[in-house]
Amino acid sequence: MPGMPAATSRASKIPHPPAEAIELATVMRTVGDPLRLAIVRMLADGSERSCNDMQEELGLPASTGSYHLRLLREAGVTRTRAEGTQRLISLRRDDLDRRFPGLLDVLTRAA
């Protein structure tokens, strides 16, 4: 769009479900995978992490990391923000806490 910073216009192209459309069954099915649960726990401190950093830390190829991050985003668990060529991932804590109070606390509790 004219007059919009490039990062903003790119970020708007990354689809996220609206908060009211996030379904508990979908969230639970998605975080039921141990790798995706590990990603949620990595993001539990509230900071944004780049896709590349997360993939390196987990020892994943880019295609595998992208697949799991896409599933988390489509389920409404994470938010992806474009900044230049990087993609920054964060938990949708406010949305999830509003929809399912206490769920993230249970999921991110140390085992």
C-alpha positions as CSV (number, residue, x, y, z in Angstrom):
1,M,0.0,0.0,0.0
2,P,1.3,3.5,-0.8
3,G,2.6,5.3,2.2
4,M,2.9,2.2,4.4
5,P,6.3,1.0,5.6
6,A,7.4,-2.1,3.7
7,A,7.6,-4.2,6.9
8,T,4.0,-3.4,7.8
9,S,2.6,-4.2,4.4
10,R,4.5,-7.5,4.4
11,A,3.4,-8.4,7.9
12,S,-0.2,-8.0,6.9
13,K,0.3,-10.8,4.3
14,I,1.0,-13.3,7.1
15,P,-2.4,-14.7,7.9
16,H,-3.4,-15.3,11.5
17,P,-6.8,-16.4,12.8
18,P,-8.8,-13.8,14.7
19,A,-8.7,-14.4,18.5
20,E,-12.4,-15.3,18.6
21,A,-11.8,-18.1,16.0
22,I,-9.1,-19.9,18.0
23,E,-10.5,-23.3,19.1
24,L,-9.3,-25.3,22.1
25,A,-9.3,-28.6,20.3
26,T,-7.1,-27.2,17.5
27,V,-4.7,-25.6,20.0
28,M,-4.4,-28.9,22.0
29,R,-3.9,-31.0,18.9
30,T,-1.2,-28.6,17.7
31,V,0.7,-28.4,20.9
32,G,0.3,-32.1,21.5
33,D,3.4,-32.6,19.3
34,P,6.5,-32.6,21.5
35,L,8.5,-30.4,19.1
36,R,5.7,-27.8,18.9
37,L,5.3,-27.9,22.7
38,A,9.1,-27.2,22.9
39,I,8.6,-24.2,20.7
40,V,5.8,-22.9,22.9
41,R,8.0,-23.3,25.9
42,M,10.9,-21.4,24.2
43,L,8.5,-18.5,23.6
44,A,7.0,-18.5,27.1
45,D,9.3,-15.8,28.4
46,G,7.4,-13.3,26.2
47,S,10.2,-12.4,23.8
48,E,10.2,-12.6,20.1
49,R,12.5,-15.1,18.5
50,S,13.6,-15.4,14.9
51,C,12.7,-18.5,12.9
52,N,16.4,-19.0,12.2
53,D,17.4,-18.8,15.9
54,M,14.7,-21.2,16.9
55,Q,15.5,-23.7,14.2
56,E,19.2,-23.6,15.1
57,E,18.5,-24.1,18.8
58,L,16.2,-27.0,18.1
59,G,18.6,-28.5,15.5
60,L,15.9,-28.5,12.8
61,P,16.3,-28.0,9.0
62,A,14.5,-24.8,7.8
63,S,11.7,-26.8,6.0
64,T,10.9,-28.7,9.2
65,G,11.0,-25.6,11.4
66,S,8.8,-23.6,8.9
67,Y,6.3,-26.5,8.9
68,H,5.9,-26.6,12.7
69,L,5.9,-22.8,13.0
70,R,3.2,-22.5,10.4
71,L,1.0,-25.0,12.2
72,L,1.4,-23.1,15.5
73,R,0.5,-19.8,13.7
74,E,-2.5,-21.3,11.9
75,A,-3.8,-22.7,15.2
76,G,-3.6,-19.3,16.8
77,V,-0.9,-20.1,19.2
78,T,1.8,-17.9,17.8
79,R,2.1,-14.6,15.9
80,T,4.6,-14.1,13.1
81,R,5.9,-10.7,12.3
82,A,8.0,-9.8,9.3
83,E,10.9,-7.5,9.8
84,G,12.9,-7.2,6.6
85,T,13.8,-10.7,5.6
86,Q,13.4,-12.1,9.1
87,R,10.3,-13.6,10.6
88,L,9.9,-13.0,14.3
89,I,7.7,-15.4,16.3
90,S,5.9,-14.7,19.6
91,L,3.2,-16.4,21.6
92,R,-0.3,-14.9,21.4
93,R,-0.4,-14.9,25.2
94,D,-3.1,-12.2,25.6
95,D,-5.4,-13.8,23.0
96,L,-4.9,-17.3,24.5
97,D,-5.3,-16.2,28.1
98,R,-8.5,-14.4,27.2
99,R,-9.9,-17.4,25.4
100,F,-8.6,-20.2,27.6
101,P,-7.5,-18.7,31.0
102,G,-4.5,-20.6,32.5
103,L,-3.9,-22.8,29.5
104,L,-0.4,-21.4,28.6
105,D,0.6,-21.6,32.3
106,V,-0.1,-25.3,32.2
107,L,1.6,-25.9,28.9
108,T,4.7,-23.9,29.8
109,R,5.1,-25.3,33.4
110,A,8.4,-27.2,33.8
111,A,7.8,-30.9,33.5
